[in-house]
Amino acid sequence: MWVLQMRMAKAQATSFLNIVNELKGPGLIVAIGVNQPKWGRKKVYVAVSANFNSVIIDAVTLEGTTVFAKGKKESTIIGKTLSEIKDSDKEEPLYEAAKMAADALIKKINSEKQSSSAK
């Protein structure tokens, strides 16, 4: 039984990573965030794609407690800036995961700006 579960978990992870790869494009960077749930709450993963102006271009979530969870487009954060998400006081699982991704993207963008200005 656990072999089947492991295969299904691998299929789920592969499917989500394929969706994440579709978010990539020229001039875009992608990061994945996850909320840290308390016992009994479902884990939420969010993949966020942003441009170098710190605007979210696309976002996909993976929600669920089983290996049958599927990725779906998350339009509520598309068009917002990374700092809007990071500084949001919303404590919903989606926003907690999006804050983690936004923080990682801000660090990547700042790193890119520093390395390009050093040249």
C-alpha positions in Angstrom: 0.0 0.0 0.0 2.8 2.5 0.9 4.4 1.8 -2.5 1.3 3.0 -4.2 1.2 6.1 -2.0 4.8 6.9 -2.8 4.2 6.6 -6.5 1.2 8.8 -6.3 3.1 11.4 -4.3 5.9 11.4 -6.9 3.3 11.9 -9.6 1.8 14.8 -7.7 5.2 16.4 -7.2 6.1 16.0 -10.8 2.8 17.4 -12.0 3.2 20.5 -9.7 6.8 21.1 -10.9 5.7 20.9 -14.5 3.2 23.6 -13.7 5.9 25.6 -12.0 8.1 25.3 -15.0 5.3 26.8 -17.2 5.5 29.9 -15.0 9.0 30.6 -16.1 9.7 32.9 -19.0 12.0 35.6 -20.3 12.4 38.3 -17.6 10.5 36.3 -15.0 11.7 34.6 -11.8 9.8 32.0 -9.9 9.7 30.9 -6.2 7.7 28.5 -4.2 6.3 29.2 -0.8 4.6 26.9 1.7 2.6 27.7 4.8 3.6 26.0 8.1 0.3 24.6 9.2 -0.7 23.7 12.7 -1.9 20.1 13.3 -5.0 19.3 11.3 -4.7 22.2 8.8 -3.8 21.4 5.2 -0.5 22.5 3.7 -0.7 25.1 0.9 2.1 25.5 -1.6 2.2 28.6 -3.9 4.4 29.1 -6.9 4.8 32.8 -7.8 6.2 34.2 -11.0 7.3 37.9 -10.9 9.1 40.3 -13.2 12.1 42.4 -12.2 9.7 45.3 -11.4 8.4 43.1 -8.5 5.0 42.6 -10.0 3.4 39.2 -9.8 2.6 37.9 -13.3 1.3 34.4 -12.4 0.6 32.2 -9.4 -0.4 28.6 -8.9 -1.4 26.8 -5.7 -1.3 23.2 -4.7 -3.8 22.6 -1.9 -4.9 19.4 -0.2 -4.2 16.8 2.3 -4.0 13.8 -0.1 -1.9 12.9 -3.1 -4.9 13.8 -5.2 -4.4 17.5 -4.7 -4.0 19.4 -8.0 -2.4 22.7 -8.9 -4.7 25.6 -9.8 -4.3 29.2 -10.9 -4.4 31.7 -8.0 -5.8 35.0 -9.5 -6.2 36.8 -6.1 -2.5 37.8 -6.0 -1.8 38.3 -9.7 -1.0 41.9 -10.5 0.1 42.8 -6.9 3.6 43.7 -6.0 5.8 41.4 -4.0 6.0 44.0 -1.2 2.2 44.2 -1.0 2.1 40.4 -0.4 5.1 40.4 2.0 3.8 43.2 4.1 0.2 42.0 4.1 -1.4 41.4 7.5 -3.6 38.5 6.2 -2.9 35.3 8.1 -4.7 32.9 5.7 -2.7 29.8 4.6 -2.5 31.1 1.0 -1.0 34.4 2.1 1.4 32.8 4.5 2.8 30.7 1.6 2.7 33.6 -0.8 4.7 35.7 1.8 7.4 33.1 1.8 7.6 33.1 -2.0 7.5 36.9 -2.2 10.3 37.2 0.3 12.5 34.7 -1.7 11.7 36.6 -5.0 12.6 40.0 -3.4 15.9 38.6 -2.3 16.6 37.2 -5.8 15.7 40.5 -7.5 17.9 42.5 -5.1 20.8 40.0 -5.7 20.4 40.3 -9.4 20.4 44.2 -9.2 23.5 44.1 -7.0 25.4 41.8 -9.3 24.4 43.8 -12.4 25.5 47.1 -10.8 28.8 45.6 -9.8 29.7 45.0 -13.5 
